[in-house]
Amino acid sequence: MKTIEMCAGAGGQALGLHNAGFEHEVLIEIDEHACSTLRFNNEKLNLGWNKIVEGDLKDFANFSAAAYQGEIALVAGGVPCPPFSKAGKQLGADDERDLFPTALKIVQSVKPLMVMLENVPGLAESKFQPYRDAITSHLSDLGYLSEWKVLQASDFGVPQLRPRMILVAVQKPHFKHFEWPEPIDTPTPTVGDALFDMMSEKGWEGVERWREMADGIAPTLVGGSKKHGGPDLGPTRAKAQWQALGVNGHRVGSLEEVPGPGFKGVLMRNGTIRPGTEGMPLLTVPMAAKIQGFPADWSFVGNKTNAYRQVGNAFPPPVAQAVGEKLMEVLRIVQGEYRAA
């Protein structure tokens, strides 16, 4: 049940797969703040993740991956999204940040039973069909059958419209055992319901009225990159969507800015309330993490910008868990077939 987790970030996918029953043998992540987050939670929550490698995935592919051949059931990860994101130039294979080839090199070296890769829904566009076909063909040459599918986070209890493109590959004799997860039966909480306890913890009198306003699912959180984006909730369109939910999306708030008694609105630098946002609170990093599907006991290491970037770029743990549980079913069937043989 061991895994290799590539581009682990703050651990959204890793946590979901852990909750599905997988055991992480090694996690690779290049960002120092995200690695600190992984180490901190691994120790605090006693997760038992064996090795957290802070470094370039290409170095791991070239020098370390082959040592894990025959020991790994699942190679998983979320390779960088800028080559396929609508927020960028969508250069695909021509983008130097494209790590799909590196991920496939690791698969070739490790020879796991299964592979799971996630990315932005932009990868599902018709312009990238040849690229997807090339990956599918390469995996076939390596002995895998594979399938792409866009999953919506809100179908799995995450109060956010966050579609993700998922690739699952399984060794050819066993792919027949894999099925995609179905949306859960229970209603997805609204932003108001999900954040009510956090918004009311300091005694804000207007929190009930705010919950009624926040009666919907959040737009996709945007984490930004080291070059672009900061601790705010995205471009103008996203800010407008947050405002419709009663949230001031112009920046991410500090814990000191959680609304308390007498809260009227977020102040600007000159001490006046930002026009058009009266009574609209800011999201804090823990609130954004709740919107992303992280549990309350998951901590993020770094200043506000670094912490929010980790949250905004994460893969929602409940979605990863849902796919992981289906992969675990495949693993158990295969293990049973080997025992029977």
PEWO-V354145 format. One record per residue. N is the residue number from 1. PHI is phi as a letter, one per 40 degrees, with the letter a starting at -180 (none if undefined). Layout:
# PEWO-V354145
N,PHI ; N,PHI
This chain:
# PEWO-V354145
1,none ; 2,c ; 3,b ; 4,b ; 5,b ; 6,c ; 7,f ; 8,c ; 9,f ; 10,c ; 11,h ; 12,c ; 13,c ; 14,d ; 15,c ; 16,c ; 17,c ; 18,d ; 19,c ; 20,c ; 21,h ; 22,c ; 23,b ; 24,c ; 25,c ; 26,a ; 27,b ; 28,b ; 29,a ; 30,c ; 31,c ; 32,c ; 33,c ; 34,c ; 35,c ; 36,c ; 37,c ; 38,c ; 39,c ; 40,c ; 41,c ; 42,d ; 43,c ; 44,c ; 45,c ; 46,f ; 47,c ; 48,g ; 49,c ; 50,c ; 51,a ; 52,b ; 53,b ; 54,c ; 55,i ; 56,c ; 57,c ; 58,c ; 59,c ; 60,c ; 61,c ; 62,c ; 63,b ; 64,b ; 65,d ; 66,c ; 67,c ; 68,c ; 69,c ; 70,g ; 71,b ; 72,b ; 73,c ; 74,a ; 75,b ; 76,b ; 77,i ; 78,b ; 79,c ; 80,d ; 81,c ; 82,d ; 83,c ; 84,b ; 85,c ; 86,c ; 87,c ; 88,b ; 89,c ; 90,f ; 91,c ; 92,f ; 93,c ; 94,c ; 95,c ; 96,c ; 97,c ; 98,c ; 99,b ; 100,d ; 101,c ; 102,c ; 103,c ; 104,c ; 105,c ; 106,c ; 107,d ; 108,c ; 109,c ; 110,c ; 111,f ; 112,c ; 113,c ; 114,b ; 115,b ; 116,b ; 117,b ; 118,b ; 119,a ; 120,c ; 121,c ; 122,d ; 123,c ; 124,c ; 125,c ; 126,c ; 127,c ; 128,b ; 129,d ; 130,c ; 131,c ; 132,c ; 133,c ; 134,c ; 135,c ; 136,d ; 137,c ; 138,c ; 139,c ; 140,c ; 141,c ; 142,c ; 143,h ; 144,b ; 145,c ; 146,a ; 147,a ; 148,b ; 149,a ; 150,c ; 151,b ; 152,c ; 153,d ; 154,c ; 155,c ; 156,b ; 157,g ; 158,c ; 159,c ; 160,a ; 161,c ; 162,b ; 163,c ; 164,b ; 165,c ; 166,b ; 167,b ; 168,b ; 169,b ; 170,b ; 171,d ; 172,d ; 173,c ; 174,b ; 175,c ; 176,d ; 177,c ; 178,c ; 179,b ; 180,c ; 181,c ; 182,c ; 183,d ; 184,c ; 185,c ; 186,c ; 187,c ; 188,c ; 189,c ; 190,c ; 191,d ; 192,c ; 193,c ; 194,c ; 195,b ; 196,d ; 197,c ; 198,c ; 199,c ; 200,c ; 201,c ; 202,b ; 203,g ; 204,c ; 205,c ; 206,c ; 207,c ; 208,c ; 209,c ; 210,c ; 211,d ; 212,c ; 213,c ; 214,c ; 215,c ; 216,a ; 217,c ; 218,c ; 219,c ; 220,c ; 221,c ; 222,b ; 223,c ; 224,g ; 225,b ; 226,c ; 227,c ; 228,b ; 229,g ; 230,b ; 231,c ; 232,b ; 233,b ; 234,h ; 235,c ; 236,d ; 237,c ; 238,c ; 239,d ; 240,c ; 241,c ; 242,c ; 243,c ; 244,c ; 245,c ; 246,g ; 247,b ; 248,c ; 249,c ; 250,c ; 251,a ; 252,c ; 253,c ; 254,c ; 255,c ; 256,c ; 257,c ; 258,c ; 259,d ; 260,b ; 261,d ; 262,g ; 263,c ; 264,b ; 265,i ; 266,c ; 267,c ; 268,c ; 269,c ; 270,c ; 271,g ; 272,c ; 273,c ; 274,d ; 275,d ; 276,g ; 277,b ; 278,d ; 279,g ; 280,b ; 281,c ; 282,c ; 283,c ; 284,c ; 285,d ; 286,c ; 287,c ; 288,c ; 289,c ; 290,c ; 291,c ; 292,c ; 293,g ; 294,c ; 295,c ; 296,c ; 297,c ; 298,c ; 299,b ; 300,b ; 301,c ; 302,h ; 303,c ; 304,d ; 305,c ; 306,c ; 307,c ; 308,c ; 309,c ; 310,c ; 311,c ; 312,c ; 313,c ; 314,c ; 315,c ; 316,d ; 317,d ; 318,c ; 319,c ; 320,c ; 321,c ; 322,c ; 323,c ; 324,c ; 325,c ; 326,c ; 327,c ; 328,c ; 329,c ; 330,c ; 331,d ; 332,c ; 333,c ; 334,c ; 335,c ; 336,c ; 337,c ; 338,c ; 339,c ; 340,c ; 341,c
